[in-house]
Amino acid sequence: MTAMSTAPRFQRGQMAAFIGGQGVIKNYQLEAGSWAYVIEMEMGPEPEIGRVGCETTVCLFETDLTLLD
């Protein structure tokens, strides 16, 4: 087994896009030889019932992400 020496392509705080939306990278970690990222999606308009916190947080692999400018 070889050690993973490649640094992650994206960093915390960067905006990233993926199929289904976009959001801010909150965290990342190496999983099974690939970088997995925790993405907090942008919030839409506030619903009538209010909001408790972030709408959606997703975990995606590096190959699923594109960096936004």
N, C-alpha and C positions, 0 to 999 in steps of 0.2 A: 504494500500500500504506500502511495506517495503522499507527501504533505502538500496541502493547498497553499501556494505562495502568492496567488493573485489577489491583489487588493480589490475591495468592492468598487464598482464603477460609479455608484451614486453615494451621496452623503446625506446626513440628517439635515432637514430644513429645505432641501431642494424640492421643486415642483416636478412631478412625474405624471405622465399620461399612460393609460392602458386601455384595453378594450373595456368599455363600460364606464369610463370616467377619468378623473384626474384627482390628484391630491398631493399632500405634503409627506415626504418621507420622515417618519418619526423614529425609526430604529431599523437595524438590520443585523443578521447573524448568518454564519456559515452553517448550512444544513445539507448533509449528504453530498458535499463537494460543490454546492452551488450557493450563491448568496440569496437569502430570503429577506424581503423588505416588508416592514409594517407601514402601510400607507393610510393616512387619515384623509378621507374624501372631503371635498368642499361641501359646505352646507348649502342647501337650497333655501328657498323662502321659508320663513318661520311658519309652521302650521298653526291653525287656530287653537289647538290644545297646548301650545307651548312646546318647549324642548327641554330635555333633561341633560343632554350632553352632546357629544359628537354623534352625528347621524350614523356613519359607517366607518369602520376600520377594517382593512383587508390585508391579507398577507399574500404577497406575490413574489415569484422568482425574478431575478435580474433580466432574464430573457423576455419577460412579459412587459417590461417598462421602457419608456422613451422619456428622455429628459426634456422638460419644457424650458424655454428661455425666460 
